[in-house]
Amino acid sequence: MNFKAIFHYISYLQYPLMLIGLYFAFIPYLSGMEIVKENPKLIFENLNSVLIFMGLGTSFSSLQDTSKTQNKFSKKIWENPIKGKLTIIIMCLTILFLLIFGLTGYFTTHEGILKDLSVGIIVLSLGMFGFLKAAIEMFENHRKDKNTVNKS
């Protein structure tokens, strides 16, 4: 039994989770602008669901096989040491910002929309932690400056 392949196939659950997130993003607008005008809180309630499902989808994407790249664009990034390091630094800063923003919102508000959105932001940032681990592994697996064989 190949556990790496099993986890790689489980990682495909990221796509339905992301589609569910997109559904929650568009549902307020698909139900009609009149309903949104009557209840503007509906957008923020759905935004929380968007953040939660995008966070779950992002965490499932970290289960993919990191020895392979998905496309030429990501291959160019992970093979280049400067682009790879810059991408990882940007990901770290994004996760740090989202986590601080989510935790601050969660602990400073007692109830309301911001407290609900904070939970979604925290789930998204935690999902991105797993994605960061996968990105670091991809960078280590594909970078050209460390993975070249010396032919002397």
C-alpha positions in Angstrom: 0.0 0.0 0.0 1.5 3.3 -1.1 0.5 5.9 1.5 2.0 8.8 -0.6 -0.3 8.0 -3.4 -3.3 7.7 -1.1 -2.6 11.1 0.4 -2.1 12.5 -3.1 -5.6 11.3 -4.1 -7.1 12.6 -0.9 -5.6 16.0 -1.8 -8.0 16.2 -4.7 -10.7 17.0 -2.1 -9.3 20.5 -2.2 -11.3 21.2 -5.4 -14.8 20.4 -4.1 -14.0 22.4 -0.9 -12.8 25.4 -3.0 -16.0 25.1 -5.1 -18.1 25.1 -2.0 -16.3 28.2 -0.9 -17.0 29.8 -4.3 -20.6 28.9 -4.0 -20.8 30.7 -0.7 -19.1 33.7 -2.3 -21.7 34.0 -5.0 -24.8 32.9 -3.3 -25.7 36.4 -1.9 -25.5 37.8 -5.3 -27.4 34.9 -7.0 -30.3 35.2 -4.6 -30.9 38.8 -5.8 -29.7 42.2 -5.0 -33.1 43.0 -3.3 -32.4 40.4 -0.6 -28.8 41.7 -0.2 -30.1 45.3 0.3 -32.6 44.1 2.9 -30.0 42.0 4.7 -26.5 43.2 4.1 -25.3 41.0 7.0 -25.8 38.1 4.6 -22.6 38.9 2.7 -20.5 38.8 5.8 -22.1 35.5 7.0 -21.3 33.9 3.7 -17.8 35.4 3.7 -17.1 33.5 6.9 -18.1 30.3 5.1 -16.0 31.2 2.1 -12.9 31.7 4.4 -13.6 28.4 6.2 -13.9 26.3 3.1 -11.0 28.0 1.4 -8.9 27.3 4.5 -10.0 23.6 4.4 -9.3 23.4 0.7 -5.9 24.9 1.2 -5.1 22.5 3.9 -6.1 19.5 1.7 -3.8 20.8 -1.1 -0.8 20.3 1.3 -1.4 16.5 1.0 -0.3 16.5 -2.6 3.0 14.9 -3.8 5.6 17.5 -3.3 8.1 15.7 -5.6 6.1 16.9 -8.6 5.0 20.4 -9.7 1.6 21.0 -11.1 2.5 23.4 -13.9 5.4 25.2 -15.6 4.8 28.4 -13.7 5.3 26.8 -10.3 8.2 24.8 -11.6 10.0 28.1 -12.6 9.4 29.5 -9.1 10.6 26.4 -7.2 13.7 25.8 -9.4 15.0 29.4 -8.9 16.5 29.9 -5.4 15.7 33.6 -5.2 12.1 33.2 -6.4 11.5 30.2 -4.2 12.8 32.0 -1.1 10.8 35.1 -1.9 7.7 33.1 -2.4 8.1 31.4 1.0 8.8 34.7 2.7 5.7 36.2 1.2 3.7 33.2 2.3 5.1 33.5 5.8 4.2 37.2 6.1 0.7 36.5 4.7 0.1 33.8 7.2 1.4 35.9 10.1 -0.8 38.8 9.1 -3.9 36.7 8.7 -3.3 34.9 12.0 -2.6 38.1 14.0 -5.6 39.8 12.4 -7.9 36.8 13.0 -6.8 36.3 16.6 -7.0 40.0 17.4 -10.5 40.2 16.0 -11.5 37.0 17.8 -10.2 38.1 21.2 -11.1 41.8 21.1 -14.8 41.5 20.0 -17.4 39.8 22.1 -19.9 39.0 19.4 -21.0 40.1 15.9 -19.7 39.9 12.4 -16.1 40.5 13.2 -15.9 37.7 15.6 -17.5 35.3 13.0 -15.1 36.5 10.3 -12.2 36.1 12.7 -12.9 32.4 12.9 -12.9 32.1 9.1 -9.6 34.0 8.9 -8.0 31.8 11.6 -9.1 28.7 9.7 -7.7 30.1 6.4 -4.3 31.0 8.0 -4.1 27.5 9.7 -4.8 25.9 6.3 -2.1 28.0 4.8 0.4 26.6 7.4 0.1 23.2 5.8 0.4 24.7 2.4 3.6 26.5 3.5 5.1 23.2 4.6 4.3 21.7 1.2 5.8 24.8 -0.5 9.0 24.4 1.5 9.2 20.7 0.6 8.6 21.6 -3.1 11.3 24.2 -2.9 13.8 21.7 -1.4 12.8 19.0 -4.0 13.1 21.2 -7.1 15.7 24.0 -6.5 18.4 23.7 -9.1 21.3 25.1 -6.9 21.1 22.3 -4.3 19.8 19.4 -6.5 22.4 19.3 -9.2 24.7 16.3 -9.6 28.3 17.3 -9.9 29.8 15.7 -13.0 33.5 16.1 -12.5 
